[in-house]
């Protein structure tokens, strides 16, 4: 399973009008991954990248880009 599949299945989504959706792994989504039996390797990898945001086009579900956000400013501009 690839990270993009994991983020689509388990990630939290942040939406802003007229912007692509921003998806990320929250503590809640990591707990859900563990509970549902996702491979420990994938959970550890997702956990080690808390500042990654996946920008996804909501209409097509296509990955636009992956950005690393400043941990003091958890918003994607």
Number of C-alpha atoms within 10 A of each C-alpha: 8 7 13 16 10 18 18 16 11 19 24 16 17 14 11 8 6 6 12 17 21 23 21 22 24 17 13 11 19 19 13 15 21 14 9 9 9 14 11 11 9 17 20 12 11 21 14 10 12 15 17 19 24 24 22 21 15 13 8 7 11 11 15 12 11 14 13 13 15 11 10 7 9 12 11 13 6
